[in-house]
Amino acid sequence: MIFNLFAEAFHLILEDKLQRIALPAKIVHNLDDFLIILPSTTTTDLNIYTTRFSELCQEVGLSIKESKNEEGTIASFGGIEMDTDNMVI
């Protein structure tokens, strides 16, 4: 329960940090797994999102499991593979 409260706080802080620098995103999390969903109209360099997420993780002492760190239109979250190009899960 305590870890989930920490994850909720991390989620809110991440959303706030992205909004403050005008980076639109929808964030979903399940315990320690985070999914950042970007609008299809995003023209911003995607590395900015990755950098902000990594910086916040580092600030609070969290590590990123690189094998779960996926970028692109196909990603797995909660054991479900999502393909946003073909709109299938």
PDB file of N, CA, C and O in Angstrom:
ATOM      1  N   MET A   1       0.812  -1.182   0.000  1.00  0.00           N
ATOM      2  CA  MET A   1       0.000   0.000   0.000  1.00  0.00           C
ATOM      3  C   MET A   1       0.867   1.262   0.000  1.00  0.00           C
ATOM      4  O   MET A   1       0.564   2.232  -0.694  1.00  0.00           O
ATOM      5  N   ILE A   2       1.935   1.238   0.775  1.00  0.00           N
ATOM      6  CA  ILE A   2       2.815   2.406   0.848  1.00  0.00           C
ATOM      7  C   ILE A   2       3.473   2.648  -0.503  1.00  0.00           C
ATOM      8  O   ILE A   2       3.573   3.792  -0.945  1.00  0.00           O
ATOM      9  N   PHE A   3       3.928   1.573  -1.171  1.00  0.00           N
ATOM     10  CA  PHE A   3       4.560   1.747  -2.471  1.00  0.00           C
ATOM     11  C   PHE A   3       3.569   2.328  -3.472  1.00  0.00           C
ATOM     12  O   PHE A   3       3.935   3.186  -4.276  1.00  0.00           O
ATOM     13  N   ASN A   4       2.323   1.872  -3.433  1.00  0.00           N
ATOM     14  CA  ASN A   4       1.330   2.388  -4.370  1.00  0.00           C
ATOM     15  C   ASN A   4       1.078   3.879  -4.140  1.00  0.00           C
ATOM     16  O   ASN A   4       0.876   4.623  -5.100  1.00  0.00           O
ATOM     17  N   LEU A   5       1.088   4.318  -2.899  1.00  0.00           N
ATOM     18  CA  LEU A   5       0.937   5.747  -2.605  1.00  0.00           C
ATOM     19  C   LEU A   5       2.111   6.528  -3.196  1.00  0.00           C
ATOM     20  O   LEU A   5       1.929   7.622  -3.729  1.00  0.00           O
ATOM     21  N   PHE A   6       3.308   5.963  -3.098  1.00  0.00           N
ATOM     22  CA  PHE A   6       4.485   6.605  -3.678  1.00  0.00           C
ATOM     23  C   PHE A   6       4.340   6.684  -5.203  1.00  0.00           C
ATOM     24  O   PHE A   6       4.658   7.708  -5.808  1.00  0.00           O
ATOM     25  N   ALA A   7       3.861   5.603  -5.815  1.00  0.00           N
ATOM     26  CA  ALA A   7       3.671   5.583  -7.274  1.00  0.00           C
ATOM     27  C   ALA A   7       2.626   6.614  -7.695  1.00  0.00           C
ATOM     28  O   ALA A   7       2.781   7.265  -8.728  1.00  0.00           O
ATOM     29  N   GLU A   8       1.564   6.768  -6.906  1.00  0.00           N
ATOM     30  CA  GLU A   8       0.542   7.781  -7.203  1.00  0.00           C
ATOM     31  C   GLU A   8       1.153   9.183  -7.166  1.00  0.00           C
ATOM     32  O   GLU A   8       0.894  10.006  -8.044  1.00  0.00           O
ATOM     33  N   ALA A   9       1.965   9.443  -6.142  1.00  0.00           N
ATOM     34  CA  ALA A   9       2.616  10.753  -6.026  1.00  0.00           C
ATOM     35  C   ALA A   9       3.563  10.980  -7.203  1.00  0.00           C
ATOM     36  O   ALA A   9       3.587  12.069  -7.777  1.00  0.00           O
ATOM     37  N   PHE A  10       4.344   9.958  -7.565  1.00  0.00           N
ATOM     38  CA  PHE A  10       5.263  10.061  -8.688  1.00  0.00           C
ATOM     39  C   PHE A  10       4.498  10.378  -9.974  1.00  0.00           C
ATOM     40  O   PHE A  10       4.926  11.215 -10.768  1.00  0.00           O
ATOM     41  N   HIS A  11       3.375   9.710 -10.169  1.00  0.00           N
ATOM     42  CA  HIS A  11       2.525   9.928 -11.343  1.00  0.00           C
ATOM     43  C   HIS A  11       2.096  11.401 -11.422  1.00  0.00           C
ATOM     44  O   HIS A  11       2.222  12.034 -12.471  1.00  0.00           O
ATOM     45  N   LEU A  12       1.595  11.936 -10.312  1.00  0.00           N
ATOM     46  CA  LEU A  12       1.134  13.325 -10.296  1.00  0.00           C
ATOM     47  C   LEU A  12       2.269  14.310 -10.534  1.00  0.00           C
ATOM     48  O   LEU A  12       2.094  15.307 -11.234  1.00  0.00           O
ATOM     49  N   ILE A  13       3.420  14.035  -9.959  1.00  0.00           N
ATOM     50  CA  ILE A  13       4.581  14.915 -10.153  1.00  0.00           C
ATOM     51  C   ILE A  13       5.033  14.876 -11.613  1.00  0.00           C
ATOM     52  O   ILE A  13       5.350  15.917 -12.188  1.00  0.00           O
ATOM     53  N   LEU A  14       5.065  13.692 -12.214  1.00  0.00           N
ATOM     54  CA  LEU A  14       5.454  13.560 -13.620  1.00  0.00           C
ATOM     55  C   LEU A  14       4.484  14.314 -14.524  1.00  0.00           C
ATOM     56  O   LEU A  14       4.910  15.036 -15.425  1.00  0.00           O
ATOM     57  N   GLU A  15       3.189  14.152 -14.291  1.00  0.00           N
ATOM     58  CA  GLU A  15       2.192  14.891 -15.073  1.00  0.00           C
ATOM     59  C   GLU A  15       2.413  16.394 -14.958  1.00  0.00           C
ATOM     60  O   GLU A  15       2.373  17.114 -15.956  1.00  0.00           O
ATOM     61  N   ASP A  16       2.646  16.858 -13.740  1.00  0.00           N
ATOM     62  CA  ASP A  16       2.863  18.284 -13.503  1.00  0.00           C
ATOM     63  C   ASP A  16       4.108  18.778 -14.232  1.00  0.00           C
ATOM     64  O   ASP A  16       4.078  19.833 -14.866  1.00  0.00           O
ATOM     65  N   LYS A  17       5.200  18.024 -14.145  1.00  0.00           N
ATOM     66  CA  LYS A  17       6.448  18.432 -14.807  1.00  0.00           C
ATOM     67  C   LYS A  17       6.261  18.535 -16.320  1.00  0.00           C
ATOM     68  O   LYS A  17       6.762  19.475 -16.938  1.00  0.00           O
ATOM     69  N   LEU A  18       5.554  17.592 -16.917  1.00  0.00           N
ATOM     70  CA  LEU A  18       5.331  17.628 -18.367  1.00  0.00           C
ATOM     71  C   LEU A  18       4.419  18.791 -18.748  1.00  0.00           C
ATOM     72  O   LEU A  18       4.655  19.457 -19.755  1.00  0.00           O
ATOM     73  N   GLN A  19       3.385  19.039 -17.955  1.00  0.00           N
ATOM     74  CA  GLN A  19       2.468  20.139 -18.260  1.00  0.00           C
ATOM     75  C   GLN A  19       3.170  21.499 -18.131  1.00  0.00           C
ATOM     76  O   GLN A  19       2.895  22.413 -18.908  1.00  0.00           O
ATOM     77  N   ARG A  20       4.057  21.631 -17.169  1.00  0.00           N
ATOM     78  CA  ARG A  20       4.753  22.908 -16.956  1.00  0.00           C
ATOM     79  C   ARG A  20       5.625  23.303 -18.143  1.00  0.00           C
ATOM     80  O   ARG A  20       5.865  24.488 -18.374  1.00  0.00           O
ATOM     81  N   ILE A  21       6.100  22.310 -18.894  1.00  0.00           N
ATOM     82  CA  ILE A  21       6.918  22.630 -20.066  1.00  0.00           C
ATOM     83  C   ILE A  21       6.139  22.379 -21.360  1.00  0.00           C
ATOM     84  O   ILE A  21       6.714  22.181 -22.431  1.00  0.00           O
ATOM     85  N   ALA A  22       4.808  22.396 -21.220  1.00  0.00           N
ATOM     86  CA  ALA A  22       3.888  22.295 -22.366  1.00  0.00           C
ATOM     87  C   ALA A  22       4.084  21.038 -23.204  1.00  0.00           C
ATOM     88  O   ALA A  22       4.032  21.090 -24.433  1.00  0.00           O
ATOM     89  N   LEU A  23       4.311  19.908 -22.536  1.00  0.00           N
ATOM     90  CA  LEU A  23       4.402  18.628 -23.239  1.00  0.00           C
ATOM     91  C   LEU A  23       3.123  17.843 -22.948  1.00  0.00           C
ATOM     92  O   LEU A  23       2.958  17.326 -21.843  1.00  0.00           O
ATOM     93  N   PRO A  24       2.219  17.747 -23.922  1.00  0.00           N
ATOM     94  CA  PRO A  24       0.960  17.035 -23.685  1.00  0.00           C
ATOM     95  C   PRO A  24       1.198  15.531 -23.582  1.00  0.00           C
ATOM     96  O   PRO A  24       1.944  14.955 -24.373  1.00  0.00           O
ATOM     97  N   ALA A  25       0.559  14.908 -22.603  1.00  0.00           N
ATOM     98  CA  ALA A  25       0.690  13.463 -22.441  1.00  0.00           C
ATOM     99  C   ALA A  25      -0.383  12.958 -21.500  1.00  0.00           C
ATOM    100  O   ALA A  25      -0.839  13.680 -20.614  1.00  0.00           O
ATOM    101  N   LYS A  26      -0.779  11.723 -21.696  1.00  0.00           N
ATOM    102  CA  LYS A  26      -1.650  11.013 -20.766  1.00  0.00           C
ATOM    103  C   LYS A  26      -0.784   9.952 -20.116  1.00  0.00           C
ATOM    104  O   LYS A  26      -0.124   9.178 -20.808  1.00  0.00           O
ATOM    105  N   ILE A  27      -0.782   9.908 -18.808  1.00  0.00           N
ATOM    106  CA  ILE A  27       0.057   8.950 -18.089  1.00  0.00           C
ATOM    107  C   ILE A  27      -0.834   7.940 -17.381  1.00  0.00           C
ATOM    108  O   ILE A  27      -1.803   8.299 -16.712  1.00  0.00           O
ATOM    109  N   VAL A  28      -0.485   6.676 -17.543  1.00  0.00           N
ATOM    110  CA  VAL A  28      -1.190   5.578 -16.896  1.00  0.00           C
ATOM    111  C   VAL A  28      -0.131   4.794 -16.124  1.00  0.00           C
ATOM    112  O   VAL A  28       0.982   4.593 -16.610  1.00  0.00           O
ATOM    113  N   HIS A  29      -0.486   4.360 -14.929  1.00  0.00           N
ATOM    114  CA  HIS A  29       0.463   3.505 -14.210  1.00  0.00           C
ATOM    115  C   HIS A  29      -0.267   2.382 -13.493  1.00  0.00           C
ATOM    116  O   HIS A  29      -1.426   2.512 -13.097  1.00  0.00           O
ATOM    117  N   ASN A  30       0.439   1.295 -13.344  1.00  0.00           N
ATOM    118  CA  ASN A  30      -0.023   0.147 -12.577  1.00  0.00           C
ATOM    119  C   ASN A  30       1.142  -0.271 -11.705  1.00  0.00           C
ATOM    120  O   ASN A  30       2.113  -0.854 -12.186  1.00  0.00           O
ATOM    121  N   LEU A  31       1.040   0.027 -10.426  1.00  0.00           N
ATOM    122  CA  LEU A  31       2.136  -0.162  -9.472  1.00  0.00           C
ATOM    123  C   LEU A  31       3.381   0.552  -9.980  1.00  0.00           C
ATOM    124  O   LEU A  31       3.419   1.783  -9.992  1.00  0.00           O
ATOM    125  N   ASP A  32       4.406  -0.198 -10.401  1.00  0.00           N
ATOM    126  CA  ASP A  32       5.649   0.462 -10.815  1.00  0.00           C
ATOM    127  C   ASP A  32       5.828   0.531 -12.334  1.00  0.00           C
ATOM    128  O   ASP A  32       6.913   0.862 -12.813  1.00  0.00           O
ATOM    129  N   ASP A  33       4.791   0.227 -13.080  1.00  0.00           N
ATOM    130  CA  ASP A  33       4.846   0.323 -14.542  1.00  0.00           C
ATOM    131  C   ASP A  33       4.130   1.598 -14.990  1.00  0.00           C
ATOM    132  O   ASP A  33       2.984   1.848 -14.615  1.00  0.00           O
ATOM    133  N   PHE A  34       4.822   2.389 -15.789  1.00  0.00           N
ATOM    134  CA  PHE A  34       4.259   3.642 -16.275  1.00  0.00           C
ATOM    135  C   PHE A  34       4.175   3.617 -17.793  1.00  0.00           C
ATOM    136  O   PHE A  34       5.084   3.143 -18.475  1.00  0.00           O
ATOM    137  N   LEU A  35       3.061   4.138 -18.311  1.00  0.00           N
ATOM    138  CA  LEU A  35       2.842   4.249 -19.744  1.00  0.00           C
ATOM    139  C   LEU A  35       2.529   5.707 -20.035  1.00  0.00           C
ATOM    140  O   LEU A  35       1.590   6.271 -19.474  1.00  0.00           O
ATOM    141  N   ILE A  36       3.318   6.317 -20.914  1.00  0.00           N
ATOM    142  CA  ILE A  36       3.097   7.698 -21.307  1.00  0.00           C
ATOM    143  C   ILE A  36       2.534   7.684 -22.725  1.00  0.00           C
ATOM    144  O   ILE A  36       3.195   7.241 -23.664  1.00  0.00           O
ATOM    145  N   ILE A  37       1.309   8.172 -22.864  1.00  0.00           N
ATOM    146  CA  ILE A  37       0.612   8.171 -24.152  1.00  0.00           C
ATOM    147  C   ILE A  37       0.640   9.589 -24.702  1.00  0.00           C
ATOM    148  O   ILE A  37       0.197  10.533 -24.048  1.00  0.00           O
ATOM    149  N   LEU A  38       1.167   9.724 -25.910  1.00  0.00           N
ATOM    150  CA  LEU A  38       1.302  11.038 -26.530  1.00  0.00           C
ATOM    151  C   LEU A  38       0.247  11.210 -27.614  1.00  0.00           C
ATOM    152  O   LEU A  38      -0.141  10.238 -28.262  1.00  0.00           O
ATOM    153  N   PRO A  39      -0.220  12.442 -27.816  1.00  0.00           N
ATOM    154  CA  PRO A  39      -1.172  12.673 -28.901  1.00  0.00           C
ATOM    155  C   PRO A  39      -0.527  12.396 -30.255  1.00  0.00           C
ATOM    156  O   PRO A  39       0.678  12.583 -30.424  1.00  0.00           O
ATOM    157  N   SER A  40      -1.327  11.952 -31.213  1.00  0.00           N
ATOM    158  CA  SER A  40      -0.792  11.644 -32.543  1.00  0.00           C
ATOM    159  C   SER A  40      -0.265  12.889 -33.238  1.00  0.00           C
ATOM    160  O   SER A  40       0.498  12.790 -34.198  1.00  0.00           O
ATOM    161  N   THR A  41      -0.662  14.048 -32.765  1.00  0.00           N
ATOM    162  CA  THR A  41      -0.226  15.305 -33.374  1.00  0.00           C
ATOM    163  C   THR A  41       1.081  15.824 -32.794  1.00  0.00           C
ATOM    164  O   THR A  41       1.536  16.907 -33.163  1.00  0.00           O
ATOM    165  N   THR A  42       1.689  15.064 -31.890  1.00  0.00           N
ATOM    166  CA  THR A  42       2.931  15.513 -31.253  1.00  0.00           C
ATOM    167  C   THR A  42       4.043  15.655 -32.281  1.00  0.00           C
ATOM    168  O   THR A  42       4.384  14.703 -32.983  1.00  0.00           O
ATOM    169  N   THR A  43       4.596  16.847 -32.358  1.00  0.00           N
ATOM    170  CA  THR A  43       5.722  17.100 -33.254  1.00  0.00           C
ATOM    171  C   THR A  43       7.000  17.301 -32.454  1.00  0.00           C
ATOM    172  O   THR A  43       8.075  17.491 -33.023  1.00  0.00           O
ATOM    173  N   THR A  44       6.877  17.259 -31.143  1.00  0.00           N
ATOM    174  CA  THR A  44       8.009  17.439 -30.249  1.00  0.00           C
ATOM    175  C   THR A  44       8.938  16.235 -30.336  1.00  0.00           C
ATOM    176  O   THR A  44       8.490  15.109 -30.553  1.00  0.00           O
ATOM    177  N   ASP A  45      10.229  16.477 -30.167  1.00  0.00           N
ATOM    178  CA  ASP A  45      11.207  15.400 -30.117  1.00  0.00           C
ATOM    179  C   ASP A  45      10.856  14.468 -28.947  1.00  0.00           C
ATOM    180  O   ASP A  45      10.777  14.915 -27.802  1.00  0.00           O
ATOM    181  N   LEU A  46      10.650  13.207 -29.225  1.00  0.00           N
ATOM    182  CA  LEU A  46      10.247  12.259 -28.187  1.00  0.00           C
ATOM    183  C   LEU A  46      11.298  12.087 -27.103  1.00  0.00           C
ATOM    184  O   LEU A  46      10.973  11.682 -25.987  1.00  0.00           O
ATOM    185  N   ASN A  47      12.554  12.387 -27.415  1.00  0.00           N
ATOM    186  CA  ASN A  47      13.608  12.266 -26.415  1.00  0.00           C
ATOM    187  C   ASN A  47      13.391  13.198 -25.231  1.00  0.00           C
ATOM    188  O   ASN A  47      13.894  12.937 -24.138  1.00  0.00           O
ATOM    189  N   ILE A  48      12.647  14.282 -25.435  1.00  0.00           N
ATOM    190  CA  ILE A  48      12.365  15.203 -24.331  1.00  0.00           C
ATOM    191  C   ILE A  48      11.542  14.488 -23.265  1.00  0.00           C
ATOM    192  O   ILE A  48      11.788  14.672 -22.074  1.00  0.00           O
ATOM    193  N   TYR A  49      10.566  13.672 -23.673  1.00  0.00           N
ATOM    194  CA  TYR A  49       9.755  12.923 -22.720  1.00  0.00           C
ATOM    195  C   TYR A  49      10.619  11.915 -21.958  1.00  0.00           C
ATOM    196  O   TYR A  49      10.526  11.792 -20.737  1.00  0.00           O
ATOM    197  N   THR A  50      11.453  11.206 -22.698  1.00  0.00           N
ATOM    198  CA  THR A  50      12.329  10.216 -22.082  1.00  0.00           C
ATOM    199  C   THR A  50      13.272  10.882 -21.084  1.00  0.00           C
ATOM    200  O   THR A  50      13.497  10.365 -19.989  1.00  0.00           O
ATOM    201  N   THR A  51      13.817  12.020 -21.466  1.00  0.00           N
ATOM    202  CA  THR A  51      14.744  12.744 -20.598  1.00  0.00           C
ATOM    203  C   THR A  51      14.045  13.193 -19.324  1.00  0.00           C
ATOM    204  O   THR A  51      14.586  13.014 -18.233  1.00  0.00           O
ATOM    205  N   ARG A  52      12.867  13.765 -19.436  1.00  0.00           N
ATOM    206  CA  ARG A  52      12.127  14.239 -18.254  1.00  0.00           C
ATOM    207  C   ARG A  52      11.787  13.081 -17.323  1.00  0.00           C
ATOM    208  O   ARG A  52      11.921  13.202 -16.105  1.00  0.00           O
ATOM    209  N   PHE A  53      11.352  11.966 -17.889  1.00  0.00           N
ATOM    210  CA  PHE A  53      11.032  10.798 -17.073  1.00  0.00           C
ATOM    211  C   PHE A  53      12.282  10.297 -16.355  1.00  0.00           C
ATOM    212  O   PHE A  53      12.239  10.012 -15.158  1.00  0.00           O
ATOM    213  N   SER A  54      13.390  10.188 -17.078  1.00  0.00           N
ATOM    214  CA  SER A  54      14.646   9.714 -16.486  1.00  0.00           C
ATOM    215  C   SER A  54      15.133  10.655 -15.399  1.00  0.00           C
ATOM    216  O   SER A  54      15.591  10.204 -14.349  1.00  0.00           O
ATOM    217  N   GLU A  55      15.040  11.955 -15.636  1.00  0.00           N
ATOM    218  CA  GLU A  55      15.484  12.934 -14.639  1.00  0.00           C
ATOM    219  C   GLU A  55      14.665  12.829 -13.355  1.00  0.00           C
ATOM    220  O   GLU A  55      15.216  12.883 -12.256  1.00  0.00           O
ATOM    221  N   LEU A  56      13.352  12.680 -13.498  1.00  0.00           N
ATOM    222  CA  LEU A  56      12.512  12.570 -12.311  1.00  0.00           C
ATOM    223  C   LEU A  56      12.805  11.277 -11.555  1.00  0.00           C
ATOM    224  O   LEU A  56      12.873  11.278 -10.326  1.00  0.00           O
ATOM    225  N   CYS A  57      12.977  10.180 -12.279  1.00  0.00           N
ATOM    226  CA  CYS A  57      13.333   8.914 -11.626  1.00  0.00           C
ATOM    227  C   CYS A  57      14.619   9.067 -10.831  1.00  0.00           C
ATOM    228  O   CYS A  57      14.718   8.605  -9.694  1.00  0.00           O
ATOM    229  N   GLN A  58      15.602   9.718 -11.438  1.00  0.00           N
ATOM    230  CA  GLN A  58      16.886   9.917 -10.778  1.00  0.00           C
ATOM    231  C   GLN A  58      16.737  10.803  -9.540  1.00  0.00           C
ATOM    232  O   GLN A  58      17.352  10.537  -8.507  1.00  0.00           O
ATOM    233  N   GLU A  59      15.923  11.856  -9.644  1.00  0.00           N
ATOM    234  CA  GLU A  59      15.715  12.770  -8.519  1.00  0.00           C
ATOM    235  C   GLU A  59      15.141  12.059  -7.295  1.00  0.00           C
ATOM    236  O   GLU A  59      15.520  12.365  -6.165  1.00  0.00           O
ATOM    237  N   VAL A  60      14.232  11.118  -7.517  1.00  0.00           N
ATOM    238  CA  VAL A  60      13.584  10.439  -6.393  1.00  0.00           C
ATOM    239  C   VAL A  60      14.220   9.093  -6.062  1.00  0.00           C
ATOM    240  O   VAL A  60      13.761   8.400  -5.154  1.00  0.00           O
ATOM    241  N   GLY A  61      15.263   8.719  -6.784  1.00  0.00           N
ATOM    242  CA  GLY A  61      15.999   7.492  -6.473  1.00  0.00           C
ATOM    243  C   GLY A  61      15.424   6.223  -7.062  1.00  0.00           C
ATOM    244  O   GLY A  61      15.665   5.136  -6.536  1.00  0.00           O
ATOM    245  N   LEU A  62      14.673   6.336  -8.137  1.00  0.00           N
ATOM    246  CA  LEU A  62      14.135   5.147  -8.809  1.00  0.00           C
ATOM    247  C   LEU A  62      15.019   4.759  -9.979  1.00  0.00           C
ATOM    248  O   LEU A  62      15.629   5.612 -10.623  1.00  0.00           O
ATOM    249  N   SER A  63      15.082   3.463 -10.247  1.00  0.00           N
ATOM    250  CA  SER A  63      15.824   3.008 -11.415  1.00  0.00           C
ATOM    251  C   SER A  63      14.825   2.603 -12.503  1.00  0.00           C
ATOM    252  O   SER A  63      13.690   2.225 -12.213  1.00  0.00           O
ATOM    253  N   ILE A  64      15.264   2.690 -13.736  1.00  0.00           N
ATOM    254  CA  ILE A  64      14.432   2.312 -14.883  1.00  0.00           C
ATOM    255  C   ILE A  64      14.888   0.951 -15.373  1.00  0.00           C
ATOM    256  O   ILE A  64      16.070   0.753 -15.657  1.00  0.00           O
ATOM    257  N   LYS A  65      13.961   0.016 -15.474  1.00  0.00           N
ATOM    258  CA  LYS A  65      14.291  -1.305 -16.007  1.00  0.00           C
ATOM    259  C   LYS A  65      14.321  -1.176 -17.526  1.00  0.00           C
ATOM    260  O   LYS A  65      13.275  -1.090 -18.170  1.00  0.00           O
ATOM    261  N   GLU A  66      15.514  -1.164 -18.089  1.00  0.00           N
ATOM    262  CA  GLU A  66      15.695  -0.895 -19.522  1.00  0.00           C
ATOM    263  C   GLU A  66      14.968  -1.888 -20.415  1.00  0.00           C
ATOM    264  O   GLU A  66      14.540  -1.531 -21.513  1.00  0.00           O
ATOM    265  N   SER A  67      14.819  -3.141 -19.959  1.00  0.00           N
ATOM    266  CA  SER A  67      14.126  -4.126 -20.794  1.00  0.00           C
ATOM    267  C   SER A  67      12.637  -3.796 -20.958  1.00  0.00           C
ATOM    268  O   SER A  67      11.989  -4.297 -21.876  1.00  0.00           O
ATOM    269  N   LYS A  68      12.097  -2.956 -20.071  1.00  0.00           N
ATOM    270  CA  LYS A  68      10.697  -2.552 -20.166  1.00  0.00           C
ATOM    271  C   LYS A  68      10.540  -1.162 -20.768  1.00  0.00           C
ATOM    272  O   LYS A  68       9.419  -0.689 -20.959  1.00  0.00           O
ATOM    273  N   ASN A  69      11.644  -0.513 -21.065  1.00  0.00           N
ATOM    274  CA  ASN A  69      11.626   0.848 -21.580  1.00  0.00           C
ATOM    275  C   ASN A  69      11.462   0.804 -23.095  1.00  0.00           C
ATOM    276  O   ASN A  69      12.433   0.601 -23.824  1.00  0.00           O
ATOM    277  N   GLU A  70      10.241   0.993 -23.561  1.00  0.00           N
ATOM    278  CA  GLU A  70       9.934   0.890 -24.989  1.00  0.00           C
ATOM    279  C   GLU A  70       9.451   2.236 -25.516  1.00  0.00           C
ATOM    280  O   GLU A  70       8.718   2.957 -24.839  1.00  0.00           O
ATOM    281  N   GLU A  71       9.868   2.556 -26.714  1.00  0.00           N
ATOM    282  CA  GLU A  71       9.387   3.765 -27.378  1.00  0.00           C
ATOM    283  C   GLU A  71       8.880   3.362 -28.756  1.00  0.00           C
ATOM    284  O   GLU A  71       9.392   2.430 -29.377  1.00  0.00           O
ATOM    285  N   GLY A  72       7.889   4.062 -29.209  1.00  0.00           N
ATOM    286  CA  GLY A  72       7.374   3.795 -30.545  1.00  0.00           C
ATOM    287  C   GLY A  72       5.895   3.513 -30.534  1.00  0.00           C
ATOM    288  O   GLY A  72       5.198   3.810 -29.564  1.00  0.00           O
ATOM    289  N   THR A  73       5.428   2.945 -31.606  1.00  0.00           N
ATOM    290  CA  THR A  73       3.991   2.708 -31.764  1.00  0.00           C
ATOM    291  C   THR A  73       3.576   1.315 -31.307  1.00  0.00           C
ATOM    292  O   THR A  73       2.387   1.000 -31.282  1.00  0.00           O
ATOM    293  N   ILE A  74       4.545   0.482 -30.946  1.00  0.00           N
ATOM    294  CA  ILE A  74       4.243  -0.836 -30.400  1.00  0.00           C
ATOM    295  C   ILE A  74       4.894  -0.923 -29.029  1.00  0.00           C
ATOM    296  O   ILE A  74       6.104  -0.745 -28.887  1.00  0.00           O
ATOM    297  N   ALA A  75       4.067  -1.202 -28.013  1.00  0.00           N
ATOM    298  CA  ALA A  75       4.591  -1.284 -26.656  1.00  0.00           C
ATOM    299  C   ALA A  75       3.768  -2.277 -25.852  1.00  0.00           C
ATOM    300  O   ALA A  75       2.599  -2.524 -26.150  1.00  0.00           O
ATOM    301  N   SER A  76       4.394  -2.841 -24.832  1.00  0.00           N
ATOM    302  CA  SER A  76       3.697  -3.746 -23.918  1.00  0.00           C
ATOM    303  C   SER A  76       3.476  -3.030 -22.596  1.00  0.00           C
ATOM    304  O   SER A  76       4.354  -2.327 -22.098  1.00  0.00           O
ATOM    305  N   PHE A  77       2.296  -3.220 -22.040  1.00  0.00           N
ATOM    306  CA  PHE A  77       1.982  -2.643 -20.739  1.00  0.00           C
ATOM    307  C   PHE A  77       1.036  -3.606 -20.036  1.00  0.00           C
ATOM    308  O   PHE A  77      -0.036  -3.926 -20.548  1.00  0.00           O
ATOM    309  N   GLY A  78       1.440  -4.057 -18.873  1.00  0.00           N
ATOM    310  CA  GLY A  78       0.611  -4.992 -18.122  1.00  0.00           C
ATOM    311  C   GLY A  78       0.400  -6.311 -18.829  1.00  0.00           C
ATOM    312  O   GLY A  78      -0.644  -6.945 -18.676  1.00  0.00           O
ATOM    313  N   GLY A  79       1.389  -6.726 -19.605  1.00  0.00           N
ATOM    314  CA  GLY A  79       1.295  -7.995 -20.317  1.00  0.00           C
ATOM    315  C   GLY A  79       0.495  -7.933 -21.601  1.00  0.00           C
ATOM    316  O   GLY A  79       0.244  -8.962 -22.227  1.00  0.00           O
ATOM    317  N   ILE A  80       0.092  -6.738 -22.002  1.00  0.00           N
ATOM    318  CA  ILE A  80      -0.687  -6.563 -23.232  1.00  0.00           C
ATOM    319  C   ILE A  80       0.132  -5.758 -24.226  1.00  0.00           C
ATOM    320  O   ILE A  80       0.615  -4.671 -23.910  1.00  0.00           O
ATOM    321  N   GLU A  81       0.288  -6.300 -25.435  1.00  0.00           N
ATOM    322  CA  GLU A  81       1.010  -5.571 -26.475  1.00  0.00           C
ATOM    323  C   GLU A  81       0.035  -4.710 -27.261  1.00  0.00           C
ATOM    324  O   GLU A  81      -0.995  -5.188 -27.737  1.00  0.00           O
ATOM    325  N   MET A  82       0.376  -3.429 -27.390  1.00  0.00           N
ATOM    326  CA  MET A  82      -0.472  -2.469 -28.092  1.00  0.00           C
ATOM    327  C   MET A  82       0.251  -1.961 -29.329  1.00  0.00           C
ATOM    328  O   MET A  82       1.435  -1.627 -29.279  1.00  0.00           O
ATOM    329  N   ASP A  83      -0.466  -1.907 -30.421  1.00  0.00           N
ATOM    330  CA  ASP A  83       0.070  -1.397 -31.689  1.00  0.00           C
ATOM    331  C   ASP A  83      -0.833  -0.248 -32.111  1.00  0.00           C
ATOM    332  O   ASP A  83      -1.953  -0.468 -32.571  1.00  0.00           O
ATOM    333  N   THR A  84      -0.342   0.986 -31.952  1.00  0.00           N
ATOM    334  CA  THR A  84      -1.183   2.139 -32.240  1.00  0.00           C
ATOM    335  C   THR A  84      -1.232   2.461 -33.725  1.00  0.00           C
ATOM    336  O   THR A  84      -2.127   3.190 -34.154  1.00  0.00           O
ATOM    337  N   ASP A  85      -0.313   1.952 -34.519  1.00  0.00           N
ATOM    338  CA  ASP A  85      -0.408   2.132 -35.964  1.00  0.00           C
ATOM    339  C   ASP A  85      -1.581   1.352 -36.535  1.00  0.00           C
ATOM    340  O   ASP A  85      -2.361   1.873 -37.333  1.00  0.00           O
ATOM    341  N   ASN A  86      -1.695   0.101 -36.117  1.00  0.00           N
ATOM    342  CA  ASN A  86      -2.755  -0.773 -36.629  1.00  0.00           C
ATOM    343  C   ASN A  86      -3.992  -0.816 -35.725  1.00  0.00           C
ATOM    344  O   ASN A  86      -4.979  -1.481 -36.036  1.00  0.00           O
ATOM    345  N   MET A  87      -3.917  -0.085 -34.587  1.00  0.00           N
ATOM    346  CA  MET A  87      -5.024  -0.019 -33.634  1.00  0.00           C
ATOM    347  C   MET A  87      -5.481  -1.408 -33.174  1.00  0.00           C
ATOM    348  O   MET A  87      -6.669  -1.728 -33.212  1.00  0.00           O
ATOM    349  N   VAL A  88      -4.520  -2.222 -32.742  1.00  0.00           N
ATOM    350  CA  VAL A  88      -4.827  -3.555 -32.224  1.00  0.00           C
ATOM    351  C   VAL A  88      -4.079  -3.769 -30.925  1.00  0.00           C
ATOM    352  O   VAL A  88      -3.030  -3.172 -30.685  1.00  0.00           O
ATOM    353  N   ILE A  89      -4.647  -4.646 -30.077  1.00  0.00           N
ATOM    354  CA  ILE A  89      -3.968  -5.056 -28.852  1.00  0.00           C
ATOM    355  C   ILE A  89      -3.832  -6.558 -28.850  1.00  0.00           C
ATOM    356  O   ILE A  89      -3.286  -7.127 -27.905  1.00  0.00           O
TER     357      ILE A  89
END
